[in-house]
Amino acid sequence: MAKKTGDVRGVITLQCGDCRERNYTSQKNRRNDTQRLEIKKYCSRCRSHKVHREVR
């Protein structure tokens, strides 16, 4: 079954704050969380845990 185009839960991409590499994808509810997501995750290029921010 295909997803609707105007779905509330959309796929987002997380980008490293230092090297700007787009490492992770995730889902979030756009209706409840309107702000951009920030998560501390491991960056393989930096080889350490860095803040990853949502990019659109």
C-alpha positions in Angstrom: 0.0 0.0 0.0 1.5 3.3 -1.1 1.8 6.3 1.3 -0.2 9.4 0.8 1.6 12.4 -0.5 0.3 14.8 2.2 1.2 12.4 5.0 1.6 13.9 8.5 4.6 11.7 9.3 7.3 12.6 6.8 10.8 11.3 6.2 13.5 13.8 7.4 17.3 13.8 6.8 19.7 14.6 9.6 22.9 16.5 8.8 26.1 16.7 10.9 26.7 20.2 12.4 30.4 20.2 11.8 31.2 18.4 8.5 27.7 18.8 6.9 27.5 15.2 5.9 23.9 13.8 5.7 24.2 10.6 7.7 20.8 9.6 9.0 17.1 9.5 8.0 14.2 9.4 10.4 10.5 10.1 10.7 8.7 12.8 12.7 5.1 14.0 13.1 5.1 17.4 11.3 1.9 18.5 13.0 3.1 18.0 16.6 6.8 18.9 16.1 7.1 22.0 13.9 10.6 22.9 15.0 13.7 21.4 13.4 14.9 18.3 15.2 18.4 18.2 16.8 19.8 14.9 18.0 23.3 14.0 19.2 24.4 11.0 17.0 27.7 9.4 15.8 29.2 10.8 12.6 31.4 8.4 10.7 33.3 11.1 9.0 34.2 13.0 12.2 34.5 9.7 14.1 32.8 11.2 17.2 29.3 12.1 18.5 28.1 15.4 17.1 24.8 17.3 16.9 22.8 16.4 13.9 20.1 18.8 12.7 17.1 18.2 10.4 17.5 19.6 6.9 14.6 20.1 4.5 
